[in-house]
Amino acid sequence: MRSRYSAFALGLPGYLAETWAEATRPDEIDLDDGTVWRRLQIVDTLDGGPEDESGVVEFRAAYRDPDGAGLLHERARFIRADGRWVYLDGQIRGS
């Protein structure tokens, strides 16, 4: 999760594609150049340990864009694919 947040902050769509489950990965990942990611807060985790095949990370990511400050609050599901954790999907939560 932290590495994907860093990829958003650094504008690395290739890394995001590599760490996104093939079944749900979009054909193209367009990052908004006007968004500056400010902070990541991990709210909760469920599973995702060394013996698990799936896990959940609930997080809040603060950002600033041309419209002002914002907060993305998501409960994200991850799965292990070929021994590597990848993002499957997520549910946006209210702040």
GIPEGI-V745546 format. One record per residue. N is the residue number from 1. OMEGA is omega in whole degrees, -180 to 180 (NA if undefined). Layout:
n | omega
N | OMEGA
N | OMEGA
This chain:
n | omega
1 | -178
2 | -180
3 | 178
4 | 176
5 | 179
6 | 179
7 | 175
8 | -177
9 | -178
10 | 179
11 | -177
12 | -177
13 | 179
14 | 178
15 | 178
16 | 178
17 | -179
18 | -177
19 | 179
20 | -179
21 | -177
22 | -177
23 | -176
24 | -177
25 | 176
26 | 179
27 | -178
28 | 178
29 | 179
30 | 178
31 | -179
32 | 180
33 | -178
34 | -180
35 | 176
36 | 179
37 | -171
38 | -172
39 | 174
40 | 175
41 | 174
42 | -176
43 | -175
44 | 173
45 | 178
46 | -178
47 | -179
48 | 179
49 | -177
50 | -178
51 | -176
52 | 176
53 | 178
54 | 179
55 | -179
56 | 175
57 | 173
58 | -175
59 | 171
60 | 179
61 | -180
62 | 180
63 | 173
64 | 175
65 | -178
66 | 179
67 | -180
68 | -178
69 | 178
70 | 180
71 | 174
72 | 179
73 | -173
74 | 170
75 | -171
76 | 176
77 | 178
78 | 175
79 | 176
80 | 178
81 | -178
82 | 177
83 | -176
84 | 177
85 | 178
86 | 178
87 | 177
88 | 179
89 | -179
90 | 178
91 | 179
92 | -180
93 | 172
94 | -179
95 | NA
